[in-house]
């Protein structure tokens, strides 16, 4: 049995309260991982082309206020 299969099995056997707590923990864990990935990509310049396109569109009047 793989590590993932073991985790899946454990999650299936959580009580309602434990599952809610796990869900909250995982949501926070996943959000932090996503933030680290975006921060890494931004610092590596991987988002520069997207930012440039957005700024060009804004300067050309192709954006709408939020």
N, C-alpha and C positions, 0 to 999 in steps of 0.2 A: 504494500500500500504506500503510495507516494505521500509526501508531506502535505500536499494540497488535499488529497483525499482524506487524510486524518483530520485536517482542520475542518473540512466540510462536514465530516461525521460529527465532530464535536459541536459545531454550530447547530446542526440538526437536533441535538439533544439538550440545547440550552432551554431553560425555563423562559417564560414570557418576559420576566424582569431582567434576566441575564441577557436575553437577546436584545432588549431595548438598550441596555448598558453597552453591549458590544456594538450595536448600531451607532450609538453616539460616539464611542471611542473610534470606530473605524472611519466615520465621517470626518472627524477631526484629523486623524492620521492621514487620510487620503488628501484632505485639503492642504495639509502641511507639505506633503510630498509634491503636490501640484504646484504650490507656491515656490518650492525649491527648484523645480524643473523650469518654471517660467523665469525665475531669477537667473538661473544658469544660462538659459537660452538668451535672455536679454543681455547679460554681461558678455556673452560670446558673440554678440552682434547678429544672432539668428533672426531677430525681429526687426532689424533696421529697415529692410526693404518694405515690410508691411507698414511701418511707421511713416516712411517716406511717401508711400502711396496714399496713406490717409491724409497726410499734411498737404500733398499736392491736390487731392480732391477738395480739401477744405479751402485752400487758397483759390481754387477755381470756382468756388461757390456751389459745390455739389454736395454739401452737407446740410443737415437740418439741426436746429437747436434741440436739445433734450428737454 
